[in-house]
Amino acid sequence: MEKIAVLVDSTSYMSEELKENENLKIVYLSATINNSTRKELIDITSNEYKEYLTDDNNTFPTTSQPSIGEVVATLENLKEEGYTDVIAISLSSGISGTFSSYSVASLMVPDINVHSFDSEVSCQAETFYVIKALELINQGKSPDEIIESLNDMKKYSKAYFVVDDLTHLHRGGRLNGAQALIGNLLQVKPILHFEDKIIVPYQKIRTYKKAIARILELFDEFYVENKGKNIHVCVIHVEAEDRAEELKEYLESNYNDINVDVGVIGPVIATHLGLGSVAIGWTIL
């Protein structure tokens, strides 16, 4: 008889309540600061990490995927608990080697079937797939049926980011120095999104307010096309709680039949986005 678990990486930044699901396991990405490697959310919290993201900090952290050894150990534990199959959900393979770690580790643990799924996004937009997978497990769906449903979700799933300061994109290699300097001087707030598994500019807009207004336009188009369906929205941020709560209030007051959650972007993804960043993601569950 099949017993199915869900494995996901830490950059899904899910709620504490969801983490308590008995069929869910998490493997953790890490940040390295001054040659000290720490697992995000375990060895260093988002609140503790923010000091390393300030403009006056000369030490830029680097990030790394879960080790193959950690994934192997997690799979071994799941096998000992009687699981026969694992739906292994990763952040986008275009920005992390986590999906590759799953694939390699699965070859090293016999007698358990690993079904790897590349979410092609990250943060709470990735969590949407976790929620769906757990629901389908409860419904008695097979691993193949679950993977098929998750792939179907991709056509409805979007995530857009607004970065407050282009410095971190420059440090992370996504903008050259001149672009970052000019962009900051002109107050350009690029809207970023996932395309072909990587984070790329969607549109360059002057001022944060106009950038958010454009994302809300995109959401409204989605809502009109899918009104009446089980629409879920996440508003996530890096030290921008007021902005996130304001967006939540706007969405809930203008769309009374959607589900809106606010969350914090953790250390690994915050490294590449910087303080003040805000993201909005949505899907149909």
Protein Blocks (a to p, Z undefined) as FASTA:
>chain_A
ZZddddddfklopafklmmpmkbccddddddeehiacdehklpcfklmmmmmcfklcbdc
ddddddfklmmmmmmmmmmnopabdcdddddfklocklmmmmmmmmmmghiacddddehi
acjllmmmmmmmmmmmmnopafklmmmmmmmmmmmpccddddfblklmmmnopacfklmm
mmmmnopacddddeehiacdfbdcehjklmmmmmmmmmmmmmmmmgoiacddddddehil
kmmmmmmmmmmmmmmkbccddddddfklmmmnoghiacdddddZZ
